[in-house]
Amino acid sequence: MVKRYTVEDYHAIHRKEIMWILANSGRKMERSRLRRCAGIKLADLNLILSELARDGKIRITGEIISLI
């Protein structure tokens, strides 16, 4: 049986990936570099980043994303 991923699954996978990238790159990164490292579209990245910021996991200051 083939597992079908929902939008929530997709976001959960990328949330973990973004947190891992930030944790292993000095805890901060420019938005454009993070997008390239994660390999996702800018619109999807912005949505995921806003969720992470709302949850208090990251801070967004201009173009810099910082792990809290």
C-alpha positions as CSV (number, residue, x, y, z in Angstrom):
1,M,0.0,0.0,0.0
2,V,1.3,3.4,-1.0
3,K,1.4,6.1,1.7
4,R,-0.2,9.3,0.6
5,Y,1.2,12.4,2.3
6,T,-1.1,15.2,3.3
7,V,-0.1,18.9,3.4
8,E,0.3,18.5,7.1
9,D,2.8,15.6,6.6
10,Y,4.7,17.7,4.0
11,H,5.0,20.6,6.4
12,A,6.0,18.5,9.3
13,I,8.8,16.9,7.3
14,H,10.1,20.3,6.2
15,R,9.7,21.9,9.6
16,K,12.0,19.2,11.0
17,E,14.4,19.7,8.1
18,I,14.5,23.5,8.5
19,M,15.1,23.1,12.3
20,W,18.0,20.7,11.6
21,I,19.5,23.0,8.9
22,L,19.5,25.9,11.3
23,A,20.8,23.9,14.2
24,N,23.7,22.7,12.1
25,S,24.6,26.0,10.5
26,G,25.4,28.3,13.4
27,R,21.7,28.8,14.4
28,K,21.0,31.5,11.9
29,M,20.8,31.8,8.1
30,E,19.6,34.1,5.4
31,R,16.1,33.2,4.0
32,S,17.4,32.7,0.4
33,R,20.2,30.3,1.6
34,L,17.8,28.4,3.8
35,R,15.5,28.0,0.8
36,R,18.3,26.6,-1.3
37,C,19.5,24.2,1.4
38,A,16.0,22.9,2.1
39,G,15.2,22.7,-1.6
40,I,11.6,24.0,-1.3
41,K,9.7,26.8,-3.0
42,L,9.8,30.3,-1.5
43,A,6.0,30.3,-0.9
44,D,6.2,27.0,1.0
45,L,9.2,28.2,3.0
46,N,7.4,31.4,4.0
47,L,4.4,29.4,5.2
48,I,6.5,27.0,7.2
49,L,8.7,29.8,8.6
50,S,5.6,31.7,9.8
51,E,4.3,28.5,11.5
52,L,7.7,28.0,13.3
53,A,7.8,31.7,14.3
54,R,4.2,31.4,15.7
55,D,5.3,28.4,17.7
56,G,8.3,30.3,19.1
57,K,10.9,28.0,17.5
58,I,12.5,30.7,15.3
59,R,12.9,34.4,15.1
60,I,12.6,36.2,11.8
61,T,14.5,39.5,11.6
62,G,14.4,40.9,8.0
63,E,16.0,38.3,5.9
64,I,17.7,36.5,8.8
65,I,16.1,33.4,10.3
66,S,17.4,32.5,13.8
67,L,16.8,29.5,15.9
68,I,15.6,30.3,19.4
